[in-house]
Amino acid sequence: MRPHPFIAIGALTLWLGAAACDRREEALSTPPTSAQSSQPQSELSDDVDATARALVGRLDLDKYKATIKGLTAFGDRRQGTDRNRAAVDWIDAQLKSAGCTNTERIKYAYNPPPPAAPAQRQSPPPNRVVASGEIRRGQGGSRYRGTTAPTGVNTDPQKQPDVRLRELNSQPTTPGAREEVYCTKVGATHPDEMYIVGAHMDGHGWGEAANDNGSGTALVMEIARVLSSADVQTDRSIRFALWNNEETGYQGAHAYVEQRAALQGKEEPAGSGRYPEPKWLGMIQHDMMLFDHGMPRPDGTLSPEQRPEADVNVEFQSTAKRADDAMKLAFLFRDANERFATDYPAAVGSHMTNTDSSQFMDLVPAISLRENERGMQIGAGWDPHWHQPTDRYSTFSNNDFRLGLNAAQTTLGAIARLAGATLKK
Protein backbone atom coordinates (compact mmCIF):
# COMPACT_ATOMS: atom_id res chain seq x y z
CA MET A 1 0.00 0.00 0.00
CA ARG A 2 1.37 3.41 -0.95
CA PRO A 3 2.11 5.45 2.18
CA HIS A 4 0.25 8.71 2.68
CA PRO A 5 2.40 11.60 1.40
CA PHE A 6 2.26 13.45 4.74
CA ILE A 7 3.88 10.50 6.48
CA ALA A 8 6.83 11.05 4.18
CA ILE A 9 7.45 14.44 5.71
CA GLY A 10 9.02 13.05 8.86
CA ALA A 11 10.40 16.46 9.73
CA LEU A 12 6.96 17.67 10.69
CA THR A 13 7.09 15.80 13.98
CA LEU A 14 10.22 17.78 14.87
CA TRP A 15 8.36 21.03 14.43
CA LEU A 16 6.07 20.10 17.30
CA GLY A 17 8.95 19.58 19.73
CA ALA A 18 11.79 21.66 21.01
CA ALA A 19 14.25 20.88 18.22
CA ALA A 20 16.72 23.61 17.44
CA CYS A 21 16.32 25.61 14.26
CA ASP A 22 19.36 24.05 12.60
CA ARG A 23 18.01 20.57 13.33
CA ARG A 24 14.70 21.51 11.70
CA GLU A 25 16.49 22.79 8.59
CA GLU A 26 18.50 19.57 8.40
CA ALA A 27 15.31 17.50 8.67
CA LEU A 28 13.59 19.52 5.97
CA SER A 29 16.37 18.80 3.52
CA THR A 30 16.57 15.05 4.20
CA PRO A 31 15.36 13.02 1.21
CA PRO A 32 12.59 10.47 1.91
CA THR A 33 13.36 6.79 2.16
CA SER A 34 12.62 4.33 -0.62
CA ALA A 35 9.45 3.33 1.21
CA GLN A 36 8.32 6.91 0.81
CA SER A 37 8.86 7.11 -2.93
CA SER A 38 5.48 8.73 -3.56
CA GLN A 39 6.91 11.96 -2.14
CA PRO A 40 9.07 13.91 -4.62
CA GLN A 41 12.63 14.00 -3.25
CA SER A 42 12.96 17.65 -4.15
CA GLU A 43 9.74 18.63 -2.36
CA LEU A 44 11.36 20.41 0.57
CA SER A 45 14.56 21.39 -1.24
CA ASP A 46 15.88 24.87 -1.86
CA ASP A 47 14.75 24.64 -5.49
CA VAL A 48 11.16 23.98 -4.44
CA ASP A 49 11.30 26.85 -1.96
CA ALA A 50 12.60 29.14 -4.69
CA THR A 51 9.76 28.10 -6.99
CA ALA A 52 7.19 28.56 -4.23
CA ARG A 53 8.59 32.01 -3.46
CA ALA A 54 8.40 33.00 -7.12
CA LEU A 55 4.78 31.86 -7.33
CA VAL A 56 3.84 33.64 -4.10
CA GLY A 57 5.34 36.78 -5.62
CA ARG A 58 2.69 36.62 -8.36
CA LEU A 59 -0.08 37.26 -5.83
CA ASP A 60 -1.16 40.87 -5.81
CA LEU A 61 -3.16 42.82 -3.24
CA ASP A 62 -5.03 44.86 -5.84
CA LYS A 63 -6.04 41.75 -7.81
CA TYR A 64 -7.20 40.05 -4.61
CA LYS A 65 -9.28 43.10 -3.69
CA ALA A 66 -10.70 43.32 -7.22
CA THR A 67 -11.87 39.71 -7.06
CA ILE A 68 -13.62 40.33 -3.75
CA LYS A 69 -15.17 43.46 -5.22
CA GLY A 70 -16.38 41.46 -8.22
CA LEU A 71 -18.12 38.97 -5.94
CA THR A 72 -19.93 41.72 -4.05
CA ALA A 73 -21.75 42.66 -7.27
CA PHE A 74 -23.99 39.68 -6.47
CA GLY A 75 -24.93 40.93 -3.01
CA ASP A 76 -24.93 38.35 -0.24
CA ARG A 77 -25.07 35.45 -2.76
CA ARG A 78 -27.63 33.64 -0.62
CA GLN A 79 -28.16 30.07 -1.76
CA GLY A 80 -31.32 29.31 -3.72
CA THR A 81 -31.53 32.74 -5.38
CA ASP A 82 -30.83 34.15 -8.83
CA ARG A 83 -27.97 36.21 -7.42
CA ASN A 84 -26.32 33.05 -6.10
CA ARG A 85 -26.71 31.28 -9.45
CA ALA A 86 -25.30 34.30 -11.27
CA ALA A 87 -22.32 34.33 -8.90
CA VAL A 88 -21.61 30.63 -9.60
CA ASP A 89 -21.62 31.40 -13.35
CA TRP A 90 -19.32 34.40 -12.80
CA ILE A 91 -16.86 32.34 -10.76
CA ASP A 92 -16.87 29.68 -13.49
CA ALA A 93 -16.09 32.31 -16.14
CA GLN A 94 -13.35 33.89 -14.03
CA LEU A 95 -11.64 30.54 -13.46
CA LYS A 96 -11.70 29.83 -17.19
CA SER A 97 -10.33 33.26 -18.07
CA ALA A 98 -7.47 32.68 -15.61
CA GLY A 99 -6.48 29.45 -17.39
CA CYS A 100 -8.27 26.89 -15.21
CA THR A 101 -10.45 25.95 -18.15
CA ASN A 102 -11.64 22.45 -17.14
CA THR A 103 -14.41 23.72 -14.87
CA GLU A 104 -17.09 21.27 -13.73
CA ARG A 105 -20.21 21.49 -11.58
CA ILE A 106 -21.52 19.49 -8.66
CA LYS A 107 -25.31 19.37 -8.90
CA TYR A 108 -27.54 18.49 -5.96
CA ALA A 109 -30.88 19.39 -4.42
CA TYR A 110 -31.50 21.27 -1.21
CA ASN A 111 -34.97 20.83 0.24
CA PRO A 112 -34.90 21.88 3.87
CA PRO A 113 -37.75 21.14 6.28
CA PRO A 114 -40.03 24.04 7.25
CA PRO A 115 -38.30 26.34 9.72
CA ALA A 116 -38.97 25.55 13.35
CA ALA A 117 -40.53 28.07 15.66
CA PRO A 118 -37.93 30.25 17.42
CA ALA A 119 -36.86 28.77 20.71
CA GLN A 120 -37.88 30.70 23.78
CA ARG A 121 -34.98 31.75 25.97
CA GLN A 122 -35.31 30.01 29.31
CA SER A 123 -32.54 31.86 31.10
CA PRO A 124 -30.86 35.27 30.87
CA PRO A 125 -27.87 35.55 28.54
CA PRO A 126 -24.50 34.91 30.14
CA ASN A 127 -22.37 37.76 31.36
CA ARG A 128 -20.35 39.27 28.54
CA VAL A 129 -17.19 38.98 30.61
CA VAL A 130 -16.00 35.44 31.25
CA ALA A 131 -15.00 35.30 34.90
CA SER A 132 -11.60 34.11 36.05
CA GLY A 133 -11.73 30.34 36.39
CA GLU A 134 -15.08 30.08 34.56
CA ILE A 135 -15.17 27.36 31.89
CA ARG A 136 -17.55 28.50 29.18
CA ARG A 137 -17.49 26.22 26.17
CA GLY A 138 -17.61 27.36 22.56
CA GLN A 139 -18.12 25.41 19.37
CA GLY A 140 -15.72 22.73 18.21
CA GLY A 141 -14.50 22.03 21.73
CA SER A 142 -13.20 25.56 22.25
CA ARG A 143 -13.35 27.65 25.42
CA TYR A 144 -14.35 31.29 25.66
CA ARG A 145 -12.13 33.69 27.57
CA GLY A 146 -12.14 37.41 28.27
CA THR A 147 -14.90 39.63 26.88
CA THR A 148 -17.58 38.37 24.50
CA ALA A 149 -20.15 40.11 22.29
CA PRO A 150 -23.49 38.94 20.88
CA THR A 151 -23.54 37.11 17.54
CA GLY A 152 -26.29 36.04 15.16
CA VAL A 153 -27.58 36.22 11.60
CA ASN A 154 -29.35 39.40 10.55
CA THR A 155 -32.68 38.63 8.88
CA ASP A 156 -34.11 42.16 8.89
CA PRO A 157 -33.76 43.85 5.48
CA GLN A 158 -34.41 47.27 7.01
CA LYS A 159 -31.09 47.08 8.82
CA GLN A 160 -29.41 47.47 5.43
CA PRO A 161 -29.49 51.26 4.81
CA ASP A 162 -28.32 50.99 1.19
CA VAL A 163 -31.53 50.83 -0.86
CA ARG A 164 -29.79 49.41 -3.93
CA LEU A 165 -28.17 46.58 -1.94
CA ARG A 166 -31.39 45.91 -0.05
CA GLU A 167 -33.20 45.47 -3.36
CA LEU A 168 -30.43 43.27 -4.75
CA ASN A 169 -30.75 40.95 -1.74
CA SER A 170 -34.54 40.97 -1.67
CA GLN A 171 -35.27 37.75 -3.59
CA PRO A 172 -35.93 35.01 -1.00
CA THR A 173 -34.34 31.60 -1.16
CA THR A 174 -36.35 28.73 -2.58
CA PRO A 175 -35.77 24.96 -2.28
CA GLY A 176 -34.58 22.90 -5.22
CA ALA A 177 -31.61 22.43 -7.50
CA ARG A 178 -28.20 23.78 -6.54
CA GLU A 179 -24.81 23.94 -8.27
CA GLU A 180 -21.21 24.65 -7.29
CA VAL A 181 -18.13 24.91 -9.47
CA TYR A 182 -14.60 23.50 -9.34
CA CYS A 183 -11.61 23.25 -11.65
CA THR A 184 -8.40 21.24 -11.52
CA LYS A 185 -4.69 21.75 -12.11
CA VAL A 186 -3.77 18.27 -13.39
CA GLY A 187 -0.50 16.87 -12.05
CA ALA A 188 2.18 15.94 -14.55
CA THR A 189 3.71 13.05 -12.57
CA HIS A 190 0.96 11.90 -10.20
CA PRO A 191 -2.33 13.00 -11.79
CA ASP A 192 -4.05 10.35 -9.65
CA GLU A 193 -3.39 12.27 -6.40
CA MET A 194 -4.58 15.74 -5.41
CA TYR A 195 -5.01 18.42 -2.79
CA ILE A 196 -8.36 20.20 -2.54
CA VAL A 197 -8.22 23.96 -1.95
CA GLY A 198 -11.67 25.26 -1.11
CA ALA A 199 -13.90 28.06 0.16
CA HIS A 200 -17.65 28.62 0.27
CA MET A 201 -19.08 31.28 -2.03
CA ASP A 202 -22.55 31.72 -0.48
CA GLY A 203 -23.44 34.17 2.27
CA HIS A 204 -26.36 35.82 4.05
CA GLY A 205 -27.18 38.68 6.40
CA TRP A 206 -28.26 41.38 3.89
CA GLY A 207 -24.74 42.68 3.23
CA GLU A 208 -22.29 41.88 0.44
CA ALA A 209 -20.71 38.82 2.09
CA ALA A 210 -17.38 40.51 1.38
CA ASN A 211 -15.56 38.84 4.25
CA ASP A 212 -17.85 35.83 4.79
CA ASN A 213 -16.93 34.56 2.39
CA GLY A 214 -15.89 36.69 -0.55
CA SER A 215 -12.47 36.88 1.06
CA GLY A 216 -12.00 33.10 1.05
CA THR A 217 -13.53 32.63 -2.40
CA ALA A 218 -11.26 35.31 -3.90
CA LEU A 219 -8.26 33.70 -2.21
CA VAL A 220 -8.94 30.36 -3.88
CA MET A 221 -9.58 32.03 -7.23
CA GLU A 222 -6.32 33.97 -7.02
CA ILE A 223 -4.31 30.85 -6.20
CA ALA A 224 -6.01 29.11 -9.13
CA ARG A 225 -4.98 32.03 -11.35
CA VAL A 226 -1.33 31.75 -10.33
CA LEU A 227 -1.08 27.98 -10.60
CA SER A 228 -2.98 27.85 -13.90
CA SER A 229 -0.35 29.96 -15.62
CA ALA A 230 1.08 28.24 -18.70
CA ASP A 231 4.60 28.13 -17.26
CA VAL A 232 3.58 26.34 -14.02
CA GLN A 233 3.69 22.57 -13.68
CA THR A 234 2.90 20.48 -10.61
CA ASP A 235 3.70 16.85 -9.88
CA ARG A 236 0.34 16.32 -8.18
CA SER A 237 -3.10 17.61 -9.04
CA ILE A 238 -4.76 20.51 -7.22
CA ARG A 239 -8.51 21.05 -7.23
CA PHE A 240 -10.02 24.49 -6.59
CA ALA A 241 -13.56 24.12 -5.22
CA LEU A 242 -16.06 26.87 -4.40
CA TRP A 243 -18.72 25.31 -2.22
CA ASN A 244 -22.36 26.37 -2.04
CA ASN A 245 -24.83 26.03 0.87
CA GLU A 246 -22.21 26.37 3.58
CA GLU A 247 -24.38 28.78 5.52
CA THR A 248 -27.22 26.24 5.72
CA GLY A 249 -25.08 23.34 6.94
CA TYR A 250 -22.35 22.47 4.38
CA GLN A 251 -24.74 20.75 1.96
CA GLY A 252 -22.54 21.65 -1.02
CA ALA A 253 -19.41 20.12 0.46
CA HIS A 254 -21.43 17.15 1.65
CA ALA A 255 -22.77 16.61 -1.89
CA TYR A 256 -19.21 16.65 -3.22
CA VAL A 257 -18.08 14.02 -0.72
CA GLU A 258 -21.17 11.92 -1.30
CA GLN A 259 -20.82 11.97 -5.08
CA ARG A 260 -17.03 11.86 -5.46
CA ALA A 261 -15.43 10.02 -2.54
CA ALA A 262 -15.92 6.53 -4.01
CA LEU A 263 -14.37 7.62 -7.32
CA GLN A 264 -10.98 8.46 -5.84
CA GLY A 265 -7.95 7.20 -7.75
CA LYS A 266 -9.93 5.42 -10.48
CA GLU A 267 -8.57 5.76 -14.01
CA GLU A 268 -11.39 6.52 -16.46
CA PRO A 269 -11.35 5.21 -19.08
CA ALA A 270 -8.86 2.48 -18.24
CA GLY A 271 -5.46 3.13 -19.75
CA SER A 272 -6.20 6.79 -20.50
CA GLY A 273 -4.07 8.28 -17.73
CA ARG A 274 -7.10 10.35 -16.71
CA TYR A 275 -8.41 10.40 -13.17
CA PRO A 276 -11.72 12.28 -12.81
CA GLU A 277 -11.36 12.12 -9.03
CA PRO A 278 -7.73 11.78 -7.94
CA LYS A 279 -7.02 10.36 -4.49
CA TRP A 280 -7.46 13.04 -1.85
CA LEU A 281 -4.23 13.91 -0.03
CA GLY A 282 -5.49 16.89 1.94
CA MET A 283 -8.32 19.41 2.10
CA ILE A 284 -7.60 23.08 2.86
CA GLN A 285 -10.58 25.36 3.57
CA HIS A 286 -10.64 29.19 3.69
CA ASP A 287 -13.44 30.99 5.52
CA MET A 288 -13.44 34.66 6.64
CA MET A 289 -9.94 36.01 6.05
CA LEU A 290 -9.94 39.77 6.73
CA PHE A 291 -10.84 40.92 10.24
CA ASP A 292 -8.61 40.49 13.30
CA HIS A 293 -9.15 43.61 15.38
CA GLY A 294 -8.89 41.86 18.72
CA MET A 295 -11.24 41.05 21.57
CA PRO A 296 -14.36 43.16 22.15
CA ARG A 297 -13.97 45.88 24.74
CA PRO A 298 -16.12 45.68 27.89
CA ASP A 299 -18.67 48.02 26.24
CA GLY A 300 -18.91 45.69 23.23
CA THR A 301 -17.03 47.91 20.77
CA LEU A 302 -13.91 46.84 18.89
CA SER A 303 -10.83 48.62 17.64
CA PRO A 304 -11.43 50.20 14.22
CA GLU A 305 -7.97 49.08 13.07
CA GLN A 306 -6.42 45.70 12.39
CA ARG A 307 -4.40 44.82 15.47
CA PRO A 308 -0.60 44.82 14.95
CA GLU A 309 -0.41 41.26 16.30
CA ALA A 310 -3.08 39.95 13.89
CA ASP A 311 -2.42 36.46 12.58
CA VAL A 312 -3.66 33.79 10.19
CA ASN A 313 -5.35 31.03 12.17
CA VAL A 314 -4.73 27.51 10.87
CA GLU A 315 -7.06 25.02 12.53
CA PHE A 316 -7.53 21.25 12.59
CA GLN A 317 -10.06 19.29 14.62
CA SER A 318 -8.53 17.20 17.38
CA THR A 319 -11.49 14.78 17.45
CA ALA A 320 -11.35 13.94 13.73
CA LYS A 321 -10.31 10.47 12.62
CA ARG A 322 -7.43 11.98 10.65
CA ALA A 323 -6.45 14.43 13.41
CA ASP A 324 -2.79 13.42 13.63
CA ASP A 325 -2.14 13.92 9.93
CA ALA A 326 -4.24 17.09 9.94
CA MET A 327 -2.10 18.47 12.77
CA LYS A 328 1.05 17.80 10.74
CA LEU A 329 -0.52 19.51 7.75
CA ALA A 330 -1.44 22.53 9.90
CA PHE A 331 2.14 22.91 11.12
CA LEU A 332 3.42 22.57 7.58
CA PHE A 333 1.23 25.53 6.70
CA ARG A 334 2.56 27.47 9.66
CA ASP A 335 6.08 26.81 8.42
CA ALA A 336 5.08 27.97 4.94
CA ASN A 337 3.73 31.17 6.51
CA GLU A 338 7.10 31.79 8.17
CA ARG A 339 8.83 31.34 4.82
CA PHE A 340 6.51 33.18 2.45
CA ALA A 341 4.01 35.51 4.18
CA THR A 342 5.00 39.17 4.06
CA ASP A 343 3.25 40.71 7.07
CA TYR A 344 1.27 38.49 9.43
CA PRO A 345 2.28 35.27 11.22
CA ALA A 346 0.24 32.08 11.54
CA ALA A 347 -0.98 30.26 14.65
CA VAL A 348 -2.20 26.67 14.84
CA GLY A 349 -5.31 25.63 16.78
CA SER A 350 -7.08 22.33 17.35
CA HIS A 351 -10.77 23.32 17.25
CA MET A 352 -11.63 23.56 13.53
CA THR A 353 -15.41 23.80 13.32
CA ASN A 354 -18.42 25.20 11.47
CA THR A 355 -17.03 25.14 7.95
CA ASP A 356 -16.92 22.86 4.91
CA SER A 357 -13.72 21.04 5.87
CA SER A 358 -15.71 19.25 8.59
CA GLN A 359 -17.23 17.13 5.81
CA PHE A 360 -13.75 15.84 4.91
CA MET A 361 -11.98 15.61 8.25
CA ASP A 362 -12.67 11.92 8.94
CA LEU A 363 -11.60 10.90 5.42
CA VAL A 364 -8.50 12.98 4.73
CA PRO A 365 -6.25 15.43 6.62
CA ALA A 366 -8.34 18.62 6.66
CA ILE A 367 -7.56 22.11 7.93
CA SER A 368 -9.09 25.56 7.68
CA LEU A 369 -7.48 28.99 7.47
CA ARG A 370 -9.30 32.06 8.77
CA GLU A 371 -8.98 35.46 10.46
CA ASN A 372 -9.61 34.24 14.02
CA GLU A 373 -10.17 30.98 15.84
CA ARG A 374 -13.68 29.97 14.79
CA GLY A 375 -14.87 28.65 18.13
CA MET A 376 -13.16 30.75 20.79
CA GLN A 377 -12.97 34.08 18.96
CA ILE A 378 -15.45 34.43 16.07
CA GLY A 379 -18.01 32.54 18.15
CA ALA A 380 -17.40 35.03 20.98
CA GLY A 381 -18.15 38.06 18.81
CA TRP A 382 -14.68 39.12 17.68
CA ASP A 383 -16.02 40.01 14.21
CA PRO A 384 -19.03 42.39 14.49
CA HIS A 385 -19.68 42.17 10.71
CA TRP A 386 -20.22 38.40 10.70
CA HIS A 387 -23.59 37.73 9.00
CA GLN A 388 -24.47 41.40 9.28
CA PRO A 389 -25.43 44.17 6.81
CA THR A 390 -22.02 45.76 7.47
CA ASP A 391 -20.18 42.87 5.78
CA ARG A 392 -19.40 45.07 2.80
CA TYR A 393 -16.30 45.75 0.74
CA SER A 394 -16.19 49.36 1.94
CA THR A 395 -16.04 48.25 5.59
CA PHE A 396 -12.53 46.86 5.32
CA SER A 397 -9.17 48.63 5.13
CA ASN A 398 -6.04 47.75 3.20
CA ASN A 399 -4.61 46.24 6.39
CA ASP A 400 -7.68 43.98 6.58
CA PHE A 401 -7.33 42.92 2.95
CA ARG A 402 -3.62 42.36 3.50
CA LEU A 403 -4.38 39.75 6.19
CA GLY A 404 -6.34 37.83 3.53
CA LEU A 405 -3.43 38.19 1.11
CA ASN A 406 -1.07 36.76 3.73
CA ALA A 407 -3.35 33.74 4.08
CA ALA A 408 -3.17 33.34 0.30
CA GLN A 409 0.63 33.53 0.48
CA THR A 410 0.59 30.88 3.18
CA THR A 411 -1.59 28.46 1.23
CA LEU A 412 0.11 29.00 -2.11
CA GLY A 413 3.55 28.51 -0.59
CA ALA A 414 2.48 25.32 1.18
CA ILE A 415 0.60 23.86 -1.80
CA ALA A 416 3.43 24.66 -4.20
CA ARG A 417 5.78 22.65 -1.99
CA LEU A 418 3.36 19.77 -1.39
CA ALA A 419 2.29 19.41 -5.01
CA GLY A 420 5.83 19.74 -6.35
CA ALA A 421 5.43 22.94 -8.37
CA THR A 422 8.05 23.85 -10.97
CA LEU A 423 8.40 26.66 -13.49
CA LYS A 424 9.00 25.73 -17.11
CA LYS A 425 12.06 27.33 -18.63
Salt bridges, closest charged atoms under 4 A:
GLU25 OE2 - ARG24 NH2 3.89
GLU25 OE2 - ARG339 NH2 3.72
ASP49 OD2 - ARG339 NH1 2.40
ASP49 OD1 - ARG417 NE 3.01
ASP76 OD1 - ARG83 NE 2.72
ASP82 OD1 - ARG85 NH2 2.68
ASP89 OD1 - ARG105 NH2 2.89
ASP92 OD1 - LYS96 NZ 3.47
ASP92 OD2 - ARG105 NE 3.06
GLU134 OE2 - ARG136 NE 2.98
ASP162 OD2 - ARG392 NH2 3.05
GLU179 OE1 - ARG105 NH1 2.57
GLU179 OE2 - LYS107 NZ 3.99
ASP192 OD2 - ARG2 NH1 3.92
GLU193 OE2 - ARG2 NH1 2.66
GLU193 OE1 - ARG236 NE 2.65
ASP202 OD1 - HIS200 ND1 3.15
GLU208 OE2 - ARG392 NH2 3.52
ASP212 OD1 - HIS200 NE2 3.10
ASP212 OD2 - HIS387 NE2 3.00
GLU222 OE1 - ARG225 NH2 2.93
ASP231 OD2 - ARG58 NH2 2.76
GLU246 OE1 - HIS200 NE2 3.26
GLU247 OE2 - HIS200 NE2 3.98
GLU247 OE1 - HIS204 NE2 3.48
GLU247 OE1 - HIS387 NE2 3.04
GLU258 OE2 - HIS254 NE2 4.00
GLU277 OE1 - ARG239 NH1 2.59
GLU277 OE1 - ARG260 NE 2.73
ASP287 OD1 - HIS200 NE2 3.14
ASP287 OD2 - ARG370 NH2 3.58
ASP292 OD1 - ARG307 NE 2.80
GLU309 OE2 - ARG307 NH1 3.99
GLU315 OE1 - ARG370 NE 3.80
ASP325 OD2 - ARG322 NH2 2.81
ASP335 OD1 - ARG24 NH1 3.40
ASP335 OD2 - ARG339 NE 2.58
ASP335 OD2 - ARG417 NH1 3.25
GLU338 OE1 - ARG24 NH1 3.49
ASP400 OD1 - HIS293 NE2 2.81
